[in-house]
């Protein structure tokens, strides 16, 4: 039995799962089609829209088409459609000026990016095992920081579980669990 805990392209995009299936090797986790859909942020976004999950305003843009969106939404998140572990994710506040060079580099590297309006707030993550949600985890990056690649792995981000009701309401936690199970079931 293989437990494929590989990140990024080739590891979580259905490639390894396809090889294991074609070889008759049992493995844990989602099948190749689900892995592919969930690895591609734009395909996942579209699946959310299709099942009625609210998403931030945004879409896939090239460098030219992004300009109008960024003028309308000076606070935004830009990321490659296919990638993992927060690699090459930009969180921008107050317009394009501080990130113009970085955006240009990413457009040259990827051609297009998924860009969405930044929605401020607490970040919860909910793992699903056997179709049931585990207790949600509150993600709290260091003060003034983002939950970016560095803060994901440098030990400076607090991951709070169980979540005290003075940090996040029990109603919001229940809502996150319900939404996570719905998304898992549909994807």
C-alpha positions as a printed NumPy array, in Angstrom:
array([[  0.   ,   0.   ,   0.   ],
       [  1.432,   3.385,  -1.011],
       [  0.76 ,   6.562,   0.946],
       [  1.673,   9.222,  -1.653],
       [  2.501,  12.281,   0.448],
       [  4.26 ,  14.071,  -2.378],
       [  3.842,  17.807,  -2.985],
       [  3.593,  19.646,  -6.251],
       [  3.581,  18.646,  -9.876],
       [  3.902,  14.921, -10.418],
       [  3.063,  14.192,  -6.785],
       [ -0.39 ,  15.553,  -6.095],
       [ -1.715,  16.193,  -9.607],
       [ -2.757,  12.637, -10.458],
       [  0.45 ,  11.523, -12.188],
       [  1.667,   9.22 ,  -9.405],
       [ -1.871,   7.993,  -8.806],
       [ -2.175,   7.054, -12.52 ],
       [  1.099,   5.127, -12.402],
       [  0.012,   3.283,  -9.267],
       [ -3.38 ,   2.406, -10.763],
       [ -1.907,   1.204, -14.063],
       [  0.552,  -0.925, -12.088],
       [ -2.177,  -2.395,  -9.877],
       [ -0.591,  -0.971,  -6.731],
       [ -3.089,   0.037,  -4.033],
       [ -2.703,   3.546,  -2.615],
       [ -4.384,   5.951,  -0.23 ],
       [ -6.03 ,   9.185,  -1.31 ],
       [ -7.95 ,  10.467,  -4.276],
       [ -7.963,   8.933,  -7.735],
       [ -6.077,  10.53 , -10.672],
       [ -9.047,  12.54 , -11.978],
       [ -9.902,  14.054,  -8.598],
       [ -6.236,  14.742,  -7.885],
       [ -5.895,  16.54 , -11.236],
       [ -8.997,  18.665, -10.654],
       [ -7.998,  19.613,  -7.121],
       [ -4.392,  20.398,  -8.068],
       [ -5.472,  22.927, -10.697],
       [ -6.693,  25.976,  -8.781],
       [ -8.807,  27.227, -11.673],
       [-10.533,  23.846, -12.163],
       [-11.202,  23.74 ,  -8.42 ],
       [-12.524,  27.313,  -8.489],
       [-14.877,  26.406, -11.347],
       [-16.068,  23.306,  -9.476],
       [-16.825,  25.522,  -6.453],
       [-18.879,  27.85 ,  -8.649],
       [-20.713,  24.886, -10.191],
       [-21.81 ,  23.588,  -6.771],
       [-22.709,  27.018,  -5.383],
       [-19.721,  27.668,  -3.136],
       [-19.03 ,  31.41 ,  -2.912],
       [-15.668,  32.425,  -4.388],
       [-13.807,  35.724,  -4.483],
       [-14.128,  37.847,  -7.602],
       [-11.394,  36.875, -10.042],
       [-10.277,  34.535, -12.764],
       [ -7.359,  33.544, -14.958],
       [ -5.506,  36.47 , -16.522],
       [ -2.509,  37.128, -18.711],
       [ -0.355,  40.197, -18.049],
       [ -2.491,  42.501, -20.2  ],
       [ -5.934,  41.396, -19.047],
       [ -4.827,  41.519, -15.393],
       [ -4.346,  45.299, -15.448],
       [ -8.056,  46.174, -15.44 ],
       [ -8.841,  43.637, -12.725],
       [ -6.024,  44.95 , -10.505],
       [ -7.212,  48.547, -10.976],
       [-10.646,  47.431,  -9.779],
       [ -9.223,  45.296,  -6.936],
       [ -6.031,  46.863,  -5.525],
       [ -6.002,  44.173,  -2.826],
       [ -5.555,  40.816,  -4.542],
       [ -3.964,  37.375,  -4.464],
       [ -2.132,  36.066,  -7.546],
       [ -0.932,  32.495,  -7.963],
       [ -0.092,  29.948, -10.623],
       [ -3.064,  27.771, -11.546],
       [ -0.986,  24.64 , -11.089],
       [  1.395,  24.45 ,  -8.181],
       [  1.576,  23.624,  -4.545],
       [  2.853,  24.682,  -1.161],
       [  2.2  ,  28.39 ,  -1.741],
       [  5.061,  28.636,  -4.231],
       [  4.924,  31.874,  -6.239],
       [  1.833,  33.201,  -4.437],
       [  1.609,  36.995,  -4.177],
       [ -0.625,  38.782,  -1.674],
       [ -0.904,  42.432,  -2.677],
       [ -2.444,  45.292,  -0.799],
       [ -2.877,  48.836,  -2.073],
       [ -2.299,  48.163,  -5.722],
       [  0.343,  46.861,  -7.995],
       [  3.309,  49.139,  -7.199],
       [  5.119,  46.942,  -4.626],
       [  4.614,  43.741,  -6.593],
       [  4.884,  44.869, -10.226],
       [  8.296,  43.248, -10.761],
       [  7.217,  40.001,  -9.109],
       [  4.012,  39.831, -11.158],
       [  5.978,  40.423, -14.342],
       [  8.331,  37.563, -13.435],
       [  5.416,  35.215, -12.74 ],
       [  3.614,  36.091, -15.975],
       [  6.842,  35.324, -17.864],
       [  7.209,  32.036, -15.999],
       [  3.583,  30.8  , -16.204],
       [  1.891,  32.827, -18.961],
       [ -1.32 ,  33.191, -16.95 ],
       [ -2.155,  33.481, -13.263],
       [ -5.251,  32.988, -11.172],
       [ -5.918,  36.398,  -9.621],
       [ -8.643,  36.914,  -7.059],
       [ -9.82 ,  39.728,  -4.861],
       [ -8.141,  39.536,  -1.415],
       [-10.617,  38.754,   1.328],
       [ -9.231,  39.539,   4.761],
       [-10.095,  37.307,   7.674],
       [ -9.221,  34.201,   9.597],
       [ -8.041,  31.177,   7.645],
       [ -9.347,  27.761,   8.615],
       [ -8.23 ,  24.475,   7.135],
       [-10.356,  21.354,   7.383],
       [ -8.976,  17.897,   6.603],
       [-11.355,  15.174,   5.453],
       [-10.757,  11.489,   6.126],
       [-13.281,   8.851,   5.119],
       [-15.726,  11.559,   4.067],
       [-15.806,  13.136,   7.526],
       [-14.177,  16.355,   8.634],
       [-11.516,  16.429,  11.3  ],
       [-11.598,  19.385,  13.706],
       [-10.764,  22.604,  11.824],
       [ -7.411,  24.277,  12.355],
       [ -7.047,  28.066,  12.621],
       [ -3.994,  29.302,  10.675],
       [ -2.345,  32.372,  12.251],
       [  0.76 ,  33.649,  10.458],
       [  3.164,  35.866,  12.394],
       [  1.923,  39.387,  13.089],
       [  2.154,  41.47 ,   9.928],
       [  2.99 ,  38.403,   7.828],
       [  1.181,  36.277,   5.291],
       [  0.636,  32.535,   5.194],
       [  3.167,  32.323,   2.37 ],
       [  5.722,  29.653,   1.517],
       [  8.199,  30.812,   4.187],
       [  5.646,  31.136,   6.981],
       [  4.079,  27.826,   6.023],
       [  7.279,  25.942,   6.877],
       [  9.435,  28.116,   9.158],
       [  7.57 ,  27.314,  12.385],
       [  6.42 ,  30.927,  12.919],
       [  2.779,  30.285,  12.004],
       [  0.463,  29.164,  14.792],
       [ -1.912,  26.322,  13.967],
       [ -4.621,  26.341,  16.607],
       [ -6.728,  23.222,  17.2  ],
       [ -9.192,  22.965,  18.761],
       [-10.19 ,  26.534,  17.979],
       [-11.3  ,  28.487,  21.072],
       [-14.669,  30.228,  20.597],
       [-13.115,  33.555,  21.609],
       [-11.02 ,  33.39 ,  18.405],
       [-13.632,  32.031,  15.975],
       [-17.319,  31.475,  16.692],
       [-18.625,  27.941,  17.   ],
       [-21.109,  28.787,  14.208],
       [-18.271,  29.685,  11.816],
       [-16.389,  26.488,  12.728],
       [-19.532,  24.396,  12.065],
       [-20.003,  26.225,   8.773],
       [-16.416,  25.465,   7.734],
       [-16.925,  21.767,   8.529],
       [-20.197,  21.6  ,   6.574],
       [-18.671,  23.414,   3.596],
       [-15.532,  21.241,   3.606],
       [-17.586,  18.039,   3.637],
       [-19.805,  19.345,   0.812],
       [-16.783,  20.285,  -1.305],
       [-15.085,  16.941,  -0.602],
       [-18.221,  15.045,  -1.565],
       [-18.706,  16.99 ,  -4.816],
       [-15.064,  16.937,  -5.909]])
